[in-house]
Amino acid sequence: MRTNLEIYGTDDVPKIPEAVCNQRIKLLKDRLDMLLAPHFMEQDSDLINTVIKARDFWLTMRNGEEL
């Protein structure tokens, strides 16, 4: 993974506001709950994995961690 220094040329990169991250995380949690509701044979595993990756990304952003 690349660091902020490599990507932006500085380590002084503004943090994404926690409220923005939390809104996205909530939307993704609700979407994941909806995707997991059907029987597992009817679930779209690719979409579920994409939503999980997006949720994990925003959790990382909220916590101020580098990817």
N, C-alpha and C positions, 0 to 999 in steps of 0.2 A: 504494500500500500504506500501511497505517496503522502508526504507530510505537507502541512500548510506552507512551510518554507519552500519546498520544492514547487508547489503549485502556484502560490501567490507571490513568492519571493520574499515573504516575511512571516514571522510567527505571530505578528500583531494583526490577527484577523478577527473582525467583530463576531461575537457569539450570536447565534440565532435566538431571538427572544423565547423564553421558556413557554409563554402562553401560546405562541404559534406552534411550537413542537407538540404541546399537550393537545391542542385542537386536532392536529393531524393524527396523533396517536389514538385519540378517542375515536375518530372516524374509522381508522384502520381496525381497531378492536371491534367496533360494531360490525364492520364489513366481514371480518374474520368469523365472528359469531354467526352471521347469516350464512356464510359459505360452509361452515361446519355443521349446520342444522340438518341438512339432508343425510340420508343413509350414506355410509362411506363409499358405496359403489356408485353413487350418483354425484359425488363431489368432484370438483375440478381441481385436481391436485396441483397443476401448474399455476393456476390463479391463486390458490391458497399459499403456495410457496412464495409467489411474488408479493402478496400482501404481508406475509411474515417478514420477508426481507425489507420491505418498506417500513414496517413497524420498527424493526431492529435498527434501521438507519436513523429514524427520527428519535428513537431512544438514545442512540449514540450522540446525535446532534444536541439533544436536550442536556445531556450530561457533560457536554463540552469535550468529548473525547475525539481524538483523530481516528479516522478509519484505518 
